[in-house]
Amino acid sequence: MPRDNLNELTAFLAVAREESFTRAAAKLGVSQSALSHTVRALEERLGVRLLTRTTRSVSPTEAGERLLRTVGPRLDEIETELIALSALREKPAGTIRISAGEHAADAALWPAIAPLLPEYPDIKVEIIVDYGLTDIVAERFDAGVRLGEQVARDMIAVRIGPDMRMAVVGSPTYFATRPKPRTPQDLTTHNCINLRLPTYGGLYAWEFEKAGRELKVRVEGQLVFNTAALRMNAVLAGLGLAYLPEEQVTAHLANGRLVRVLADWCGPFPGYHLYYPSRRQATPAFSLLVDALRYRGKE
């Protein structure tokens, strides 16, 4: 339907229902003369008179009554649906895709997302575990999770976790036949469990820092994995040393299943941040998720 036709019908319905050009004009926010011209244009196009006008009153003719009965409810339905759609725009809904590493998904994303979803059944979250530095724009992700020092400057970054520390650990069984390393360089004589990162196309170099001195050590061993779960299984089985997030091994250290070494070389570093393009228009669902993930502890 042409926009002019819809405007004419809306004008006629307002006058017919109010039975007054003055009240209808005030309701529509137009002048009386403009409203009268619009209704007259509708009558001329249809070729019938729709309103009977006197100096004291305005009332629908037989044709006007018919139009009022048939078209009026339909336009009301359209208006109601438009209002409902407008309300839906403000309702948290839709799918949010996030790229994250395995530990970030377990430690930062899942604890915040799990209690949120039952309250908002129209929100869907897709988490893709990826150790590579994924281009979230090219891969059509809404956001990604990285350590603070890895977030590009042209992205908006929101801290979603505390500072982190890594831990070098081994089982008592492993250390029963091998000396504990005293420096990162000593790791070259140990059987270490490696992590392969697809982005770098090679094995991850273990990172250390002490008194301002930074070291990256490329270790060797019998096992290479691309998941934290398998590395954990291997170190608990006494098959080598592993380099894992401190939070992930705390319970095993407490119960004696693992032993920590080189703790003085594993300092804190910026924790996980959710990042997304600065030009991204935030939907209600995305804004809600960001707020749920936001870390509110000590920065």
TORLO-910895 format. One line per 2 residues: number of its first residue (from 0); their letters; for each residue x, y, z of C-alpha. Coordinates in nm, 4 decimals. Layout:
BEGIN
NUM> A> X,Y,Z; ...
***
This chain:
BEGIN
0> MP> 0.0000,0.0000,0.0000; 0.1389,0.3455,-0.0935
2> RD> 0.2355,0.5546,0.2081; -0.0062,0.8342,0.1058
4> NL> -0.2991,0.5895,0.1073; -0.2086,0.4732,0.4577
6> NE> -0.1793,0.8315,0.5788; -0.5205,0.9123,0.4337
8> LT> -0.6835,0.6134,0.6023; -0.5204,0.6992,0.9351
10> AF> -0.6480,1.0572,0.9056; -1.0028,0.9450,0.8204
12> LA> -1.0174,0.6973,1.1105; -0.9036,0.9612,1.3573
14> VA> -1.1728,1.2080,1.2446; -1.4463,0.9426,1.2280
16> RE> -1.3702,0.8167,1.5771; -1.3320,1.1597,1.7341
18> ES> -1.6194,1.3045,1.5261; -1.4189,1.6235,1.5253
20> FT> -1.1473,1.7657,1.3024; -1.0197,1.9715,1.5948
22> RA> -0.9696,1.6780,1.8330; -0.8374,1.4490,1.5567
24> AA> -0.5847,1.7113,1.4433; -0.4615,1.7518,1.8012
26> KL> -0.4281,1.3736,1.8374; -0.2325,1.3359,1.5131
28> GV> -0.0237,1.6461,1.5678; -0.1234,1.8168,1.2415
30> SQ> -0.3175,2.1299,1.1510; -0.6934,2.1141,1.0933
32> SA> -0.6558,2.2431,0.7391; -0.3960,1.9752,0.6530
34> LS> -0.6171,1.7053,0.8047; -0.9222,1.8277,0.6113
36> HT> -0.7206,1.8275,0.2890; -0.5995,1.4700,0.3513
38> VR> -0.9506,1.3355,0.4169; -1.0886,1.5166,0.1106
40> AL> -0.8146,1.3628,-0.1034; -0.9217,1.0164,0.0152
42> EE> -1.2839,1.0879,-0.0690; -1.1911,1.2109,-0.4160
44> RL> -0.9756,0.9076,-0.4820; -1.2497,0.6653,-0.3711
46> GV> -1.5244,0.8661,-0.5394; -1.7559,0.8597,-0.2330
48> RL> -1.8225,1.0928,0.0556; -1.7014,0.9452,0.3838
50> LT> -1.7925,1.2214,0.6296; -2.0926,1.4443,0.6745
52> RT> -1.9748,1.7869,0.7806; -2.1860,2.0548,0.9454
54> TR> -2.0885,2.3651,1.1366; -2.1505,2.1766,1.4614
56> SV> -2.0575,1.8152,1.3991; -1.8765,1.5600,1.1865
58> SP> -2.0120,1.2073,1.1389; -1.9398,0.9133,0.9058
60> TE> -2.1641,0.8525,0.6076; -2.2820,0.5005,0.5257
62> AG> -1.9639,0.4464,0.3219; -1.7604,0.5976,0.6038
64> ER> -1.9183,0.3614,0.8566; -1.8319,0.0641,0.6379
66> LL> -1.4734,0.1784,0.6013; -1.4542,0.2390,0.9749
68> RT> -1.5790,-0.1146,1.0526; -1.3624,-0.2992,0.8015
70> VG> -1.0370,-0.1056,0.7813; -1.0257,0.0329,1.1346
72> PR> -0.9626,-0.2994,1.3153; -0.6975,-0.3992,1.0606
74> LD> -0.5011,-0.0799,1.1046; -0.5329,-0.1232,1.4803
76> EI> -0.3812,-0.4727,1.4461; -0.0934,-0.3325,1.2423
78> ET> -0.0263,-0.0647,1.5030; -0.0394,-0.3200,1.7842
80> EL> 0.2063,-0.5458,1.6044; 0.4444,-0.2578,1.5378
82> IA> 0.4368,-0.1702,1.9072; 0.5052,-0.5336,1.9940
84> LS> 0.8001,-0.5436,1.7528; 0.9389,-0.2268,1.9066
86> AL> 0.9179,-0.3864,2.2507; 1.0868,-0.6991,2.1167
88> RE> 1.3786,-0.4863,2.0020; 1.4469,-0.4010,2.3655
90> KP> 1.4063,-0.7610,2.4848; 1.7309,-0.9584,2.5267
92> AG> 1.7178,-1.2182,2.2499; 1.9299,-1.3675,1.9733
94> TI> 2.2470,-1.5726,1.9292; 2.5874,-1.4561,2.0560
96> RI> 2.8999,-1.6297,1.9187; 3.2214,-1.6168,2.1219
98> SA> 3.5684,-1.7505,2.0430; 3.7763,-1.8498,2.3465
100> GE> 4.0459,-2.0830,2.4676; 3.9505,-2.3922,2.6668
102> HA> 4.0518,-2.2555,3.0072; 3.8932,-1.9169,2.9394
104> AD> 3.5664,-2.0871,2.8463; 3.5704,-2.2982,3.1639
106> AA> 3.7010,-2.0425,3.4125; 3.5567,-1.7115,3.2885
108> LW> 3.2690,-1.7651,3.0460; 3.0821,-2.0632,3.1839
110> PA> 3.0429,-1.9451,3.5482; 2.8756,-1.6231,3.4279
112> IA> 2.6705,-1.7641,3.1404; 2.5262,-2.0727,3.3138
114> PL> 2.3084,-1.8816,3.5660; 2.2118,-1.6177,3.3086
116> LP> 2.0482,-1.8385,3.0452; 1.7556,-1.9745,3.2517
118> EY> 1.6442,-1.6163,3.3174; 1.6603,-1.5236,2.9476
120> PD> 1.5382,-1.8208,2.7394; 1.5494,-1.6177,2.4162
122> IK> 1.9277,-1.5753,2.4371; 2.1468,-1.8396,2.2727
124> VE> 2.5227,-1.8543,2.3275; 2.7677,-2.0385,2.1033
126> II> 3.1198,-2.0814,2.2418; 3.3869,-2.2058,2.0027
128> VD> 3.7020,-2.3273,2.1782; 4.0055,-2.2197,1.9783
130> YG> 4.3661,-2.1713,2.0856; 4.4436,-1.9656,1.7745
132> LT> 4.4306,-1.5866,1.7620; 4.1067,-1.5912,1.5647
134> DI> 4.0018,-1.2893,1.3593; 3.6580,-1.2501,1.5163
136> VA> 3.5413,-1.0044,1.2485; 3.6349,-1.2273,0.9549
138> ER> 3.4950,-1.5383,1.1272; 3.1708,-1.3584,1.2215
140> FD> 3.2081,-1.3890,1.5972; 3.0389,-1.1319,1.8192
142> AG> 3.3302,-1.1350,2.0620; 3.6414,-1.3194,2.1668
144> VR> 3.8329,-1.3842,2.4875; 4.2063,-1.3259,2.5234
146> LG> 4.4544,-1.2352,2.7906; 4.4702,-0.8600,2.8406
148> EQ> 4.8114,-0.8219,2.6784; 4.6910,-0.9935,2.3582
150> VA> 4.3925,-0.7696,2.2786; 4.4368,-0.5462,1.9718
152> RD> 4.4228,-0.1723,2.0307; 4.1317,-0.1176,1.7925
154> MI> 3.9056,-0.3429,2.0017; 3.6957,-0.2663,2.3064
156> AV> 3.8233,-0.4827,2.5925; 3.6309,-0.5686,2.9085
158> RI> 3.8090,-0.7455,3.1925; 3.6222,-1.0644,3.2828
160> GP> 3.8667,-1.2228,3.5271; 4.1418,-1.1486,3.7803
162> DM> 4.5133,-1.1456,3.7095; 4.6511,-1.4934,3.6440
164> RM> 4.9606,-1.6989,3.7204; 5.0887,-2.0101,3.5513
166> AV> 5.2279,-2.3118,3.7357; 5.4831,-2.5759,3.6422
168> VG> 5.3723,-2.9002,3.8031; 5.4572,-3.2682,3.8133
170> SP> 5.3381,-3.5702,4.0082; 5.5221,-3.7170,4.3107
172> TY> 5.5756,-4.0282,4.0984; 5.7533,-3.8253,3.8311
174> FA> 5.9795,-3.6504,4.0842; 6.0608,-3.9785,4.2572
176> TR> 6.3231,-4.0471,3.9893; 6.4094,-3.6940,3.8728
178> PK> 6.5450,-3.3814,4.0457; 6.3224,-3.0767,4.0667
180> PR> 6.4219,-2.7964,3.8274; 6.5633,-2.4887,4.0005
182> TP> 6.5675,-2.2578,3.6981; 6.3663,-2.2502,3.3739
184> QD> 6.6775,-2.3645,3.1851; 6.6700,-2.6922,3.3850
186> LT> 6.3469,-2.7832,3.2040; 6.5486,-2.8813,2.8986
188> TH> 6.6503,-3.2015,3.0792; 6.2927,-3.2934,3.1726
190> NC> 6.0126,-3.4745,2.9947; 5.7659,-3.1887,2.9371
192> IN> 5.4083,-3.2058,2.8107; 5.3742,-2.9618,2.5236
194> LR> 5.0884,-2.7509,2.3901; 5.0495,-2.6944,2.0176
196> LP> 4.9026,-2.3602,1.9125; 4.7611,-2.3518,1.5581
198> TY> 4.8174,-1.9792,1.5113; 5.1910,-2.0064,1.5706
200> GG> 5.2163,-2.3307,1.3769; 5.4355,-2.4786,1.6477
202> LY> 5.4728,-2.5606,2.0142; 5.4027,-2.3037,2.2819
204> AW> 5.7149,-2.1726,2.4552; 5.6799,-2.1661,2.8340
206> EF> 5.7055,-1.8081,2.9628; 5.8823,-1.7013,3.2815
208> EK> 5.9755,-1.3762,3.4551; 6.1788,-1.2913,3.7637
210> AG> 6.3245,-0.9621,3.8825; 6.2491,-0.8011,3.5480
212> RE> 6.4128,-1.0818,3.3534; 6.1895,-1.2555,3.1017
214> LK> 6.2532,-1.6005,2.9550; 6.0826,-1.8194,2.6991
216> VR> 6.1822,-2.1823,2.7123; 6.1058,-2.4297,2.4355
218> VE> 6.0721,-2.7611,2.6120; 6.0789,-3.1171,2.4800
220> GQ> 5.8895,-3.4297,2.5732; 5.7036,-3.7364,2.4581
222> LV> 5.3567,-3.5794,2.4551; 5.1981,-3.2908,2.2637
224> FN> 4.8317,-3.1927,2.3049; 4.6081,-2.9051,2.2056
226> TA> 4.3748,-2.9241,2.5061; 4.4252,-2.8528,2.8746
228> AL> 4.2255,-3.1580,2.9826; 4.4650,-3.4023,2.8150
230> RM> 4.7694,-3.2237,2.9551; 4.6162,-3.2493,3.3011
232> NA> 4.5522,-3.6204,3.2605; 4.9092,-3.6760,3.1467
234> VL> 5.0724,-3.4856,3.4329; 4.8543,-3.6615,3.6911
236> AG> 4.9621,-3.9931,3.5364; 5.3258,-3.9020,3.6041
238> LG> 5.4181,-3.8745,3.2355; 5.5937,-3.5378,3.2546
240> LA> 5.5830,-3.1757,3.3677; 5.3008,-2.9467,3.2615
242> YL> 5.2623,-2.5694,3.2370; 4.9036,-2.4914,3.3393
244> PE> 4.6979,-2.2055,3.4870; 4.7467,-2.1924,3.8650
246> EQ> 4.3719,-2.1980,3.9301; 4.3468,-2.5257,3.7397
248> VT> 4.5954,-2.7132,3.9603; 4.5205,-2.5651,4.3049
250> AH> 4.3078,-2.8580,4.4241; 4.5634,-3.1135,4.3068
252> LA> 4.8431,-2.9282,4.4872; 4.6369,-2.9226,4.8060
254> NG> 4.5710,-3.2982,4.8040; 4.9277,-3.3872,4.7092
256> RL> 4.8580,-3.5311,4.3669; 5.0801,-3.2638,4.2108
258> VR> 5.3949,-3.0807,4.3171; 5.4772,-2.7275,4.2047
260> VL> 5.8194,-2.6074,4.0942; 5.9630,-2.2738,3.9701
262> AD> 5.6887,-2.0789,4.1502; 5.9218,-1.7810,4.1928
264> WC> 5.9531,-1.7594,3.8119; 5.5759,-1.7510,3.7523
266> GP> 5.4539,-1.3998,3.8246; 5.1048,-1.2556,3.7707
268> FP> 4.9921,-1.1191,3.4353; 4.6706,-0.9570,3.3028
270> GY> 4.3793,-1.1995,3.3075; 4.1070,-1.2687,3.0557
272> HL> 3.9306,-0.9907,2.8672; 3.6255,-1.0067,2.6449
274> YY> 3.6924,-0.8045,2.3308; 3.4812,-0.6925,2.0363
276> PS> 3.4983,-0.4333,1.7545; 3.4501,-0.0734,1.8630
278> RR> 3.2011,-0.0213,1.5809; 2.9790,-0.3067,1.6965
280> QA> 2.6231,-0.1950,1.7781; 2.5376,-0.3627,2.1069
282> TP> 2.2073,-0.5486,2.1178; 2.0216,-0.5826,2.4507
284> AF> 2.1333,-0.9476,2.4671; 2.4993,-0.8625,2.4059
286> SL> 2.4943,-0.5767,2.6583; 2.3395,-0.8099,2.9159
288> LV> 2.6079,-1.0721,2.8559; 2.8918,-0.8202,2.8793
290> DA> 2.7571,-0.6922,3.2098; 2.7253,-1.0474,3.3452
292> LR> 3.0856,-1.1259,3.2470; 3.2390,-0.8002,3.3715
294> YR> 3.4964,-0.8615,3.6441; 3.4154,-0.6534,3.9511
296> GK> 3.7076,-0.7497,4.1700; 4.0347,-0.5658,4.2115
298> E> 4.1690,-0.4557,3.8724
***
